[in-house]
Amino acid sequence: MAKIYENFTTMIDRAASILGLERTQYEFAKFPEREMIVSVPVEMDDGTVTVFQGYRVQHSSLLGPYKGGVRFHPTVDHDSIRGLAGLMTLKCTLAGLPFGGAKGGVSVDPAKLSRGELVRLTRRYTAMILPVIGPDVDIPAPDVGTDDTIMGWIMDTYSMMAGKAIPGIVTGKPVELGGSRGRHDATGKGAVYVLKEAMKRLRVGREPSTAAVAGLGNVGKSALRGMYEQGIRVVAVSDSTGGILREEGLDVPAVLAFKEGGGSLRDYSAPGVRQIPREQVLETPCTVLALCTVNAAVTEENAGKLQASILLECGNAQITAVAGDLLESREVTVIPDLVATAGGVIVDYFERVQNVQSLIWEQFEVDRMMKNIILKTFDQVWEAAVQHGVSLRVASYVIALEKVCEAKRIRGIFP
Ligand code: GLU
């Protein structure tokens, strides 16, 4: 397992040396402000009790309430949640959002739980982290293995304890409970807006281009749809069960309908479509490889085998620090997670604004404003990459760290 937190601190050190910062000016940015490890006992349907391990890591509240997703996945551990919390701080700062950064999660495979068990797990986890969250303190959101329904249960649990409805305790909740329109597809859509802009700047045409998508969770599916709608020929995709390949292009609407119907790619068949191991999707010759898996799809072991010229990091922490260097030396353009995944949290910011002001915005307004912010963010990163002569990946850390350190300098150290 890649060490997400170690990768995060390695990248912070690198960005600091490019900025010429002294250790005392930036070291705080490596450490979470507060960490909570909780036990989550759940009564299973058979009457036994299973105790799951849960976390909420609050990395920074420098620029606003802690903000970050809740992940239900077997790979969740202290290291990954710590690293992902740090990434949230940088992501929010880079996009100019008035948030800090956090992440939470439970080490569990939600697919193995019944609905009742999942409700009880969610409610008990919420109760355990209740002392440290709040609509102005720390605002959870969906992440891997969680969705709008689960956010609704968190909102209900918190509200029952408070004795009144507190919709602002989470973002990414159902629209019926005050969620924002356009949140469901926001991360994948944002990634494709940035990809389109990058291809324009790199002078890569969309029509003759090809793509592969690794991972077909919520973000993977909307990135797949978005690239297909842009006229990019998608030749390979994978999910957790397997991969499929068709050099002439997959029938994307058919693949999406198959996945929406609950299908696993290992069972997918269509004329001209070949089954391949899911790892092989990463090595498919194509123009764009969209990385939408859980963690660290690209490590030093496979970075040299990738054949795409553009990597779109649609999920958090998909590329280790060393793999990033290898890709840079091979002149592969990486559109980094700090920008490519920002669509979700940008729309979560809109959700908070709507909740605070009791506003309801139309989807087209949400999409337009999200596009505006994410493209501005990308432009800053592009300019910094040129200015410092570094990759987009390194540049994204450089700008975010610079802003965080400046905010810290202005606020000062308490007491
Ligand atoms: N889970 C999403 C992310 O990693 C959204 C987090 C949030 O909006 O709080 O960006």
Residues whose N, C-alpha, C, O or C-beta is under 5 A from the ligand:
A	BS01	LIG	K67 G68 G69 I139 P140 A141 P142 D143 T341 G344 V345 D348
